[in-house]
């Protein structure tokens, strides 16, 4: 009886072992390649529970379905149309689109795929940067270059079972042997622009000051003319009043003007006048009527 139980347990263990090697799970992030005698028999792209023949009849290879990244370890030295060397760091987002073709090309080796794609990226960068100036690469056409590189590598990677999703240039620098001269030239250019702006500012300042001085002189001249006109009108009015007063009583007018002259002449006790006492100046002192 015990031999039968033992045999049954052994048979059950064998069946469980065979079933465990015949059942496999495909996750959402993976592709599954089912191999039979070294050939790909089936490609599974949907997640779930699947069955296969136990080894060595069939084997499973999993490939990553997710978005993958390639970052350059060392900056690529690329020459512009001006024969200036630039150091460019880039990264690439890519994914496997055809698992069967990808496995046939790289034997499932992700490192081999990255090296192949890096070489293609390097060629595409050279093709795009070599025809442009430093200014274009650094500022004006950076986005255009990334699009060109992406489209170029995408076409070359499609036969490998790979899709290039995006290409980005992280850092662009001058090579050390030309960086110092470029910085000095940029500094000189900025200094030239600064001096030019200062000259323009000084000229504009002089123009503004000249305009202000001219406007000031014009305002003063107009004010002086108006003041003279008012003074003239006042003098004319005063003369008219004096004339009317003189015409009404000439003797009183003469007496009043003489008093004003006396007040002005004898304003201080220390004043000294050397005049003829019989002069007409003293006629109102001799007689109130001036006779």
C-alpha positions as CSV (number, residue, x, y, z in Angstrom):
1,X,0.0,0.0,0.0
2,X,2.8,2.4,0.9
3,X,4.5,1.7,-2.4
4,X,1.3,2.7,-4.3
5,X,1.1,5.9,-2.3
6,X,4.7,6.7,-2.9
7,X,4.3,6.1,-6.6
8,X,1.2,8.2,-6.7
9,X,2.9,11.1,-4.9
10,X,5.9,10.8,-7.3
11,X,3.6,10.8,-10.3
12,X,1.7,13.8,-8.9
13,X,5.0,15.7,-8.3
14,X,6.0,15.0,-11.8
15,X,2.7,16.3,-13.2
16,X,2.9,19.4,-11.0
17,X,6.5,20.0,-12.1
18,X,5.5,19.6,-15.8
19,X,2.6,21.9,-15.3
20,X,4.7,24.5,-13.5
21,X,7.1,24.6,-16.5
22,X,4.2,24.8,-19.0
23,X,2.5,27.8,-17.4
24,X,3.9,31.3,-17.6
25,X,2.6,34.8,-17.0
26,X,3.2,37.8,-19.3
27,X,3.2,41.1,-17.5
28,X,2.0,44.4,-19.0
29,X,5.5,45.7,-19.4
30,X,6.8,42.6,-21.3
31,X,6.7,40.9,-24.6
32,X,7.0,37.1,-24.6
33,X,8.8,35.1,-27.3
34,X,8.0,31.3,-27.4
35,X,10.9,29.3,-28.8
36,X,10.8,25.8,-30.1
37,X,14.0,24.1,-31.2
38,X,15.7,27.5,-31.3
39,X,13.1,29.2,-33.5
40,X,10.5,31.8,-32.6
41,X,7.1,30.0,-32.7
42,X,4.9,32.6,-31.1
43,X,5.1,36.3,-30.1
44,X,2.8,37.3,-27.2
45,X,2.2,41.0,-26.8
46,X,-0.9,41.0,-24.4
47,X,-0.6,40.4,-20.7
48,X,-2.1,37.2,-19.2
49,X,-1.6,33.6,-18.3
50,X,-0.4,31.3,-21.1
51,X,0.7,27.7,-21.7
52,X,3.5,26.1,-23.5
53,X,5.3,22.8,-23.9
54,X,7.7,22.0,-21.1
55,X,11.5,22.4,-21.7
56,X,13.3,21.5,-23.8
57,X,10.5,21.5,-26.3
58,X,9.6,25.1,-25.8
59,X,11.3,28.0,-23.9
60,X,10.3,31.6,-23.1
61,X,12.3,34.9,-23.6
62,X,10.9,38.1,-22.1
63,X,11.6,41.5,-23.8
64,X,11.0,44.9,-22.2
65,X,8.0,46.7,-23.7
66,X,8.5,49.9,-21.8
67,X,10.0,53.2,-22.9
68,X,13.8,52.8,-22.7
69,X,16.5,55.5,-22.4
70,X,20.0,55.8,-23.9
71,X,22.1,58.5,-22.3
72,X,25.5,59.3,-23.7
73,X,28.3,58.5,-21.3
74,X,30.7,60.9,-22.9
75,X,30.0,64.1,-24.8
76,X,30.2,63.6,-28.6
77,X,32.8,65.9,-30.2
78,X,31.1,67.3,-33.4
79,X,32.4,70.0,-35.8
80,X,30.2,72.8,-37.1
81,X,30.3,74.4,-40.5
82,X,32.8,76.9,-39.1
83,X,35.2,74.1,-38.2
84,X,34.5,74.7,-34.5
85,X,34.4,71.6,-32.2
86,X,31.4,71.3,-29.9
87,X,30.8,68.8,-27.1
88,X,27.2,67.6,-27.2
89,X,25.4,65.4,-24.6
90,X,22.2,63.8,-25.7
91,X,19.7,61.2,-24.6
92,X,17.2,59.1,-26.6
93,X,13.9,57.5,-25.7
94,X,13.2,54.3,-27.6
95,X,11.1,51.2,-27.4
96,X,10.8,47.7,-29.1
97,X,8.0,47.6,-31.6
98,X,8.7,44.3,-33.4
99,X,9.9,41.7,-30.8
100,X,10.7,39.0,-33.4
101,X,12.8,41.3,-35.6
102,X,14.5,42.8,-32.6
103,X,15.5,39.4,-31.2
104,X,16.7,38.2,-34.6
105,X,18.8,41.4,-34.9
106,X,20.3,41.6,-31.4
107,X,19.6,38.1,-30.0
108,X,17.7,39.9,-27.2
109,X,20.8,41.8,-26.0
110,X,19.7,45.3,-25.0
111,X,23.3,46.5,-24.6
112,X,24.0,45.5,-28.2
113,X,20.9,47.4,-29.3
114,X,22.0,50.5,-27.4
115,X,25.5,50.5,-28.9
116,X,23.9,50.2,-32.4
117,X,21.5,53.0,-31.8
118,X,24.3,55.2,-30.3
119,X,26.3,54.8,-33.5
120,X,23.3,55.8,-35.6
121,X,22.6,58.8,-33.3
122,X,26.3,59.9,-33.6
123,X,26.0,59.8,-37.4
124,X,22.8,61.7,-37.4
125,X,24.2,64.4,-35.1
126,X,27.2,64.8,-37.4
127,X,25.0,65.2,-40.4
128,X,22.8,67.9,-38.8
129,X,25.6,69.8,-36.9
130,X,28.2,69.8,-39.7
131,X,26.0,72.0,-41.9
132,X,25.2,74.6,-39.2
133,X,27.1,77.4,-37.4
134,X,27.7,77.5,-33.7
135,X,25.0,80.1,-33.3
136,X,22.5,77.8,-35.1
137,X,23.3,74.8,-33.0
138,X,23.4,76.6,-29.7
139,X,20.4,78.8,-30.0
140,X,18.6,79.3,-33.3
141,X,18.0,75.8,-34.6
142,X,18.4,73.5,-31.6
143,X,14.8,72.1,-31.9
144,X,15.2,71.6,-35.6
145,X,18.4,69.6,-35.1
146,X,16.7,67.3,-32.5
147,X,13.8,66.7,-34.9
148,X,16.2,65.9,-37.8
149,X,18.2,63.5,-35.6
150,X,15.0,61.8,-34.4
151,X,13.6,61.3,-37.9
152,X,16.9,60.2,-39.3
153,X,17.5,57.6,-36.6
154,X,13.9,56.5,-36.7
155,X,14.2,55.6,-40.3
156,X,17.4,53.6,-39.8
157,X,16.1,51.9,-36.6
158,X,12.8,50.7,-38.0
159,X,14.3,47.7,-39.8
160,X,15.8,46.7,-36.4
161,X,12.4,46.4,-34.8
162,X,12.9,49.6,-32.8
163,X,11.1,52.9,-32.7
164,X,12.9,56.2,-31.7
165,X,10.3,58.2,-29.7
166,X,12.4,61.3,-28.9
167,X,15.9,62.7,-29.1
168,X,17.1,65.6,-26.8
169,X,20.3,67.6,-26.6
170,X,21.1,68.0,-22.9
171,X,24.2,70.1,-23.1
172,X,26.2,71.8,-25.8
173,X,29.6,73.2,-24.9
174,X,32.7,74.4,-26.7
175,X,35.7,72.1,-26.8
176,X,38.4,73.2,-24.3
177,X,40.9,74.3,-26.9
178,X,38.5,76.9,-28.4
179,X,36.3,77.8,-25.4
180,X,38.7,80.5,-24.1
181,X,39.1,82.2,-27.4
182,X,35.3,82.1,-28.0
183,X,34.6,83.5,-24.6
184,X,37.1,86.3,-25.2
185,X,35.5,87.1,-28.5
186,X,32.0,87.1,-26.9
187,X,33.3,89.4,-24.2
188,X,34.8,91.8,-26.8
189,X,31.5,91.7,-28.7
190,X,29.5,92.5,-25.6
191,X,31.9,95.3,-24.7
192,X,31.6,96.7,-28.2
193,X,27.8,96.7,-27.9
194,X,27.9,98.2,-24.5
195,X,30.2,101.0,-25.7
196,X,27.9,101.6,-28.7
197,X,24.9,101.8,-26.4
198,X,26.7,104.2,-24.1
199,X,27.6,106.4,-27.1
200,X,24.0,106.4,-28.3
201,X,22.9,107.2,-24.8
202,X,25.3,110.1,-24.5
203,X,24.3,111.5,-27.9
204,X,20.6,111.2,-26.9
205,X,21.4,112.9,-23.6
206,X,23.1,115.8,-25.3
207,X,20.2,116.1,-27.7
208,X,17.7,116.2,-24.9
209,X,19.8,118.8,-22.9
210,X,20.1,121.0,-26.0
211,X,16.4,120.8,-26.6
212,X,15.7,121.7,-22.9
213,X,18.2,124.6,-23.1
214,X,16.6,125.9,-26.3
215,X,13.1,125.6,-24.8
216,X,14.3,127.3,-21.6
217,X,15.7,130.2,-23.6
218,X,12.5,130.5,-25.6
219,X,10.4,130.5,-22.5
220,X,12.6,133.2,-20.9
221,X,12.5,135.3,-24.0
222,X,8.7,135.1,-24.2
223,X,8.4,135.8,-20.5
224,X,10.8,138.8,-20.9
225,X,8.8,140.1,-23.8
226,X,5.6,139.8,-21.9
227,X,7.1,141.5,-18.9
228,X,8.4,144.4,-21.0
229,X,5.0,144.7,-22.6
230,X,3.3,144.8,-19.2
231,X,5.9,147.3,-17.9
232,X,5.4,149.4,-21.0
233,X,1.7,149.4,-20.5
234,X,2.2,150.3,-16.8
235,X,4.6,153.1,-17.7
236,X,2.2,154.4,-20.3
237,X,-0.7,154.3,-17.7
238,X,1.5,156.0,-15.2
239,X,2.5,158.7,-17.7
240,X,-1.1,159.2,-18.6
241,X,-2.0,159.6,-14.9
242,X,0.8,161.9,-14.3
243,X,-0.2,163.9,-17.4
244,X,-3.8,164.2,-16.2
245,X,-2.6,165.2,-12.8
246,X,-0.2,167.7,-14.2
247,X,-2.8,169.1,-16.5
248,X,-5.3,169.6,-13.6
249,X,-2.8,171.5,-11.3
250,X,0.6,172.2,-12.7
251,X,1.8,174.1,-9.6
252,X,0.8,171.3,-7.2
253,X,2.5,168.7,-9.5
254,X,5.7,170.8,-9.5
255,X,5.5,171.1,-5.7
256,X,5.0,167.4,-5.2
257,X,7.8,166.4,-7.5
258,X,10.1,168.8,-5.7
259,X,9.2,167.3,-2.4
260,X,10.1,163.8,-3.8
261,X,13.4,165.3,-5.0
262,X,14.1,166.8,-1.5
263,X,13.4,163.4,0.1
264,X,15.7,161.6,-2.2
265,X,18.5,164.3,-1.9
266,X,18.3,164.6,1.9
267,X,17.6,161.1,2.9
268,X,20.6,160.8,5.3
269,X,22.0,163.3,7.7
270,X,25.5,162.7,6.4
271,X,24.6,163.6,2.8
272,X,26.3,166.7,1.4
273,X,25.2,168.7,-1.6
274,X,27.3,171.3,-3.3
275,X,24.8,173.5,-5.2
276,X,24.1,177.2,-5.8
277,X,21.6,178.3,-3.1
278,X,19.9,180.5,-5.7
279,X,19.3,177.4,-7.9
280,X,15.8,176.6,-9.0
281,X,16.2,173.4,-7.0
282,X,15.5,175.3,-3.7
283,X,12.7,177.5,-5.0
284,X,10.0,175.7,-2.9
285,X,12.1,176.1,0.2
286,X,12.2,179.8,-0.3
287,X,8.5,180.1,-0.9
288,X,5.6,177.6,-0.7
289,X,4.3,178.8,-4.0
290,X,7.7,178.5,-5.6
291,X,7.8,182.1,-6.7
